[in-house]
């Protein structure tokens, strides 16, 4: 089983991740500094999840997944400050 994402989590932004190669159902839990913010049982892998990241710059985001065979994976990220890639100045 594998957890993958195309970008790191940014504060006040949407964060997308997927979990592949597991046996259904897959129990997915997301924590910020040990506090659960999201939980779902994915019935049909691969699992594609989207969550909103709160204003928690520097906090530890932990994703865990456990499948029906008992396989367990975990991945940790540090929540970064949002970046504005629009090319416009806010000054």
C-alpha positions in Angstrom: 0.0 0.0 0.0 1.2 3.5 -0.8 0.2 7.1 0.1 1.0 9.6 -2.6 0.4 13.3 -3.3 1.4 15.8 -6.0 2.1 18.7 -3.6 2.7 19.3 0.1 -0.1 20.5 2.3 -0.5 24.3 2.5 -2.4 26.2 5.2 -5.9 27.3 4.1 -5.8 25.2 0.9 -7.2 22.0 -0.4 -4.9 19.0 -0.1 -5.3 15.9 -2.3 -3.8 12.5 -1.7 -4.3 8.9 -2.9 -3.8 5.5 -1.4 -3.1 2.6 -3.8 -2.5 -1.1 -3.7 -4.6 -1.9 -0.7 -7.4 -4.5 -0.1 -10.8 -3.0 0.5 -12.0 -1.6 2.8 -9.2 0.8 3.6 -9.5 2.8 6.9 -8.0 6.2 6.4 -7.3 8.7 9.1 -5.8 12.2 9.0 -4.4 14.0 12.1 -3.0 17.4 12.7 -0.7 17.4 15.7 -2.4 14.2 16.9 -6.0 15.5 16.6 -8.2 13.7 14.1 -9.6 16.0 11.4 -10.7 13.4 8.8 -11.6 9.7 8.8 -13.2 7.5 6.1 -13.5 3.8 5.1 -12.7 3.6 1.4 -14.7 0.8 -0.1 -13.1 0.8 -3.6 -9.3 1.4 -3.9 -7.5 3.3 -5.2 -8.7 5.9 -2.8 -8.6 9.6 -3.9 -9.2 12.0 -1.0 -9.5 15.7 -0.7 -9.4 17.6 2.5 -9.2 21.3 3.6 -6.1 22.2 5.5 -6.8 24.8 8.3 -4.5 27.7 9.2 -1.9 25.5 11.0 1.5 26.6 9.6 4.2 24.4 10.9 1.9 21.7 12.3 2.4 18.0 11.7 -0.1 16.4 9.3 -0.2 12.6 9.6 -2.1 10.3 7.2 -2.6 6.7 8.2 -4.2 3.8 6.2 -5.0 0.3 7.2 -6.4 -2.2 4.8 -8.5 -5.4 5.2 -5.4 -7.6 5.4 -4.0 -5.5 8.2 -1.3 -3.7 6.1 -0.5 -0.3 7.6 1.1 2.8 6.1 1.7 6.2 7.5 3.1 9.4 6.0 3.9 12.7 7.8 4.1 16.2 6.4 4.7 19.7 7.8 2.0 22.2 6.9 3.6 25.0 4.9 2.5 28.6 4.5 0.2 29.2 1.5 1.9 30.6 -1.6 0.3 32.8 -4.1 1.4 31.8 -7.6 -0.9 34.1 -9.5 1.8 36.6 -10.3 -0.1 39.5 -8.9 1.2 41.6 -6.0 -1.0 42.2 -3.0 0.9 45.4 -2.0 
